Amino acid sequence: MARLVKYLAFLLILAAIGLVAYAYVGPWFGADFSAPSEEVRKPVVLNAD
């Protein structure tokens, strides 16, 4: 059982390192992580009594 926990912990650490590496190296390979930006204007009606 302890061996299984060690393997799962090792895989979790490898996955975290892979995710961080992809976040840094991904834009060099064409991955775009920026949020889409566009201006939105909507009229607001306030009920001032």
N, C-alpha and C positions, 0 to 999 in steps of 0.2 A: 504494500500500500504506500509506503514511504517513497518507493522508487517511482510510482505513478505520479505522486505529488511533485517530485523533483522534475520529472519530465514535463509536466504541465507548467510548472513555474519557469522552466527553461524556455518552453515554447512561447509563453506569455512575454518574457523578456525579449526574445527574438522578434516577436510581432511588434512590440513597442519600438524597438530600434528600427525595424523596417518601416514603420509608419512615419517616424521622425525623418528617416532618410528620404522617404518618398516626398515628404513635405518640402524638404530642402532641394532635392534634385529634380522633382517633378516638373517645374517650369522650364528646365533645360530641354525636356523631352516633349513639350507642348501641352502639359496639363495646366489649365488656367484655374486658379483657386479664388480669383477676385469675384466679389459679389456684383451682379448686374446693377448698374446705376442709371437711373433716369429720374428726371424731375417730375413730380406729381403735384398738381395743384387742384384742390377741390374747394368749392365754396362751403363756408361754415355758417349756419344760421344759429344765432344765439337767441334764446327766449329771455329777454330782459324785461321783467315786469316792474 
